[in-house]
Amino acid sequence: MFLGEHEHTIDDKGRLTLPAKLRAPFAGGIVLARGLDKCVNAYTPERWREVSEQELARLDPFSAEGRQFRRYHFTGASESQLDRQGRVPVPAPLARYAGLGREVVVAGVEDHLEIWDREVWRVRADDFEGSAEDVAERLAAAGH
């Protein structure tokens, strides 16, 4: 399980050094992909396959919407390996998509990591931290 938020930087060669305590699950590789909230998601290859199979199985491959989401999902993904220093290259298209600058936040979100531009993360964190109580109340009222 991935937890916490970690401030890091992307070097001049476009590589991100993953926090040491988050590297072990990625020993067999890493898949970077577009996140739905304009961030970059990082998955183990196994989890990437599971997410792809589970989520995309619901889509009709013959519908325009299904085809469009499959393109979004797969063409924005990149497989890689961590180097000896725990660095992973962040492909330029993914960095542009997420608006990543030099300073980033790596956030552990249960089964994957999210990589955010640090300033964008601060704004988003203020939003979700400020609304957490409201969300909890709505879920409680709905019986969850």
C-alpha positions as CSV (number, residue, x, y, z in Angstrom):
1,M,0.0,0.0,0.0
2,F,1.3,3.4,-1.0
3,L,0.9,6.2,1.6
4,G,2.0,9.8,2.3
5,E,3.2,12.7,0.3
6,H,6.8,13.3,-0.6
7,E,8.4,16.4,-2.1
8,H,10.9,15.7,-4.8
9,T,12.4,17.2,-8.0
10,I,12.7,16.2,-11.6
11,D,16.3,16.6,-12.8
12,D,17.5,18.3,-16.0
13,K,17.3,14.9,-17.8
14,G,13.6,14.5,-16.9
15,R,14.1,11.9,-14.3
16,L,12.3,11.6,-11.0
17,T,13.9,9.9,-8.1
18,L,11.3,7.9,-6.2
19,P,11.3,8.1,-2.4
20,A,13.4,5.2,-1.2
21,K,10.6,3.7,0.9
22,L,8.4,3.5,-2.2
23,R,10.8,1.8,-4.6
24,A,10.6,-1.9,-3.7
25,P,7.2,-2.6,-5.4
26,F,8.7,-1.2,-8.6
27,A,11.7,-3.6,-8.8
28,G,9.9,-5.4,-11.7
29,G,9.1,-2.2,-13.6
30,I,6.9,0.8,-13.5
31,V,4.1,2.1,-15.7
32,L,3.5,5.8,-15.9
33,A,0.2,7.0,-17.2
34,R,-2.1,10.0,-17.4
35,G,-4.2,10.5,-14.3
36,L,-7.7,11.7,-14.6
37,D,-6.9,14.8,-12.5
38,K,-4.0,16.2,-14.6
39,C,-1.3,14.3,-12.7
40,V,0.8,11.3,-13.7
41,N,-0.1,8.0,-12.1
42,A,2.6,5.3,-11.4
43,Y,1.6,1.7,-11.2
44,T,3.4,-1.6,-10.9
45,P,3.1,-3.6,-14.1
46,E,0.8,-6.1,-12.4
47,R,-1.5,-3.4,-11.0
48,W,-1.6,-1.6,-14.4
49,R,-2.8,-4.8,-16.0
50,E,-5.5,-5.3,-13.3
51,V,-6.7,-1.7,-13.6
52,S,-6.8,-1.9,-17.4
53,E,-8.7,-5.2,-17.4
54,Q,-11.2,-4.3,-14.7
55,E,-11.9,-0.8,-15.8
56,L,-11.8,-1.1,-19.5
57,A,-13.8,-4.4,-19.5
58,R,-16.8,-2.2,-18.7
59,L,-16.4,-0.2,-21.9
60,D,-18.0,-1.2,-25.2
61,P,-15.1,-1.3,-27.7
62,F,-17.5,-0.5,-30.5
63,S,-18.8,2.7,-29.0
64,A,-17.0,6.0,-29.8
65,E,-16.7,6.7,-26.1
66,G,-15.1,3.3,-25.4
67,R,-12.6,3.7,-28.2
68,Q,-11.8,7.2,-27.1
69,F,-11.2,6.2,-23.5
70,R,-9.0,3.3,-24.6
71,R,-6.9,5.7,-26.6
72,Y,-6.6,8.0,-23.7
73,H,-5.7,5.1,-21.3
74,F,-3.1,3.3,-23.4
75,T,-1.5,5.9,-25.6
76,G,-0.6,8.0,-22.5
77,A,1.1,5.1,-20.8
78,S,4.8,4.3,-20.7
79,E,6.7,1.3,-19.3
80,S,10.1,1.8,-17.7
81,Q,12.5,0.5,-15.1
82,L,14.0,2.3,-12.1
83,D,17.7,2.8,-12.4
84,R,20.2,2.0,-9.5
85,Q,19.5,5.4,-7.9
86,G,15.7,4.8,-8.0
87,R,15.1,7.2,-10.9
88,V,12.5,6.9,-13.5
89,P,12.3,9.0,-16.7
90,V,9.1,10.9,-17.0
91,P,8.3,11.1,-20.7
92,A,7.9,14.7,-22.0
93,P,4.3,14.2,-23.2
94,L,3.3,13.0,-19.7
95,A,5.1,15.9,-18.0
96,R,3.4,18.3,-20.3
97,Y,0.0,16.7,-19.7
98,A,0.4,17.1,-16.0
99,G,2.1,20.5,-16.1
100,L,5.1,19.1,-14.2
101,G,7.8,21.6,-13.3
102,R,11.0,20.8,-11.5
103,E,9.4,20.6,-8.1
104,V,6.9,17.8,-7.7
105,V,5.0,15.9,-5.0
106,V,4.8,12.1,-5.1
107,A,1.6,11.1,-3.3
108,G,0.8,7.5,-2.2
109,V,-2.8,6.7,-3.1
110,E,-3.3,3.1,-1.9
111,D,-2.5,1.0,-5.0
112,H,-0.6,3.6,-7.0
113,L,1.4,6.8,-6.9
114,E,0.3,10.2,-8.2
115,I,3.0,12.7,-9.4
116,W,1.9,16.3,-9.2
117,D,3.5,19.7,-9.9
118,R,4.1,20.9,-6.3
119,E,2.1,24.2,-6.7
120,V,-0.8,22.4,-8.3
121,W,-0.7,19.8,-5.5
122,R,-0.9,22.5,-2.8
123,V,-4.0,24.0,-4.3
124,R,-5.6,20.6,-4.8
125,A,-4.6,19.5,-1.3
126,D,-6.3,22.6,0.2
127,D,-9.5,21.7,-1.8
128,F,-9.7,18.1,-0.7
129,E,-8.6,18.8,2.9
130,G,-11.2,21.5,3.2
131,S,-14.0,19.3,1.8
132,A,-13.1,16.0,3.6
133,E,-15.6,16.6,6.4
134,D,-18.4,17.4,4.0
135,V,-17.7,14.3,1.9
136,A,-17.7,12.2,5.1
137,E,-21.0,13.7,6.2
138,R,-22.6,13.0,2.7
139,L,-21.3,9.4,2.8
140,A,-22.6,8.8,6.3
141,A,-26.0,10.2,5.3
142,A,-26.1,7.9,2.3
143,G,-25.4,4.9,4.5
144,H,-21.8,4.2,3.5
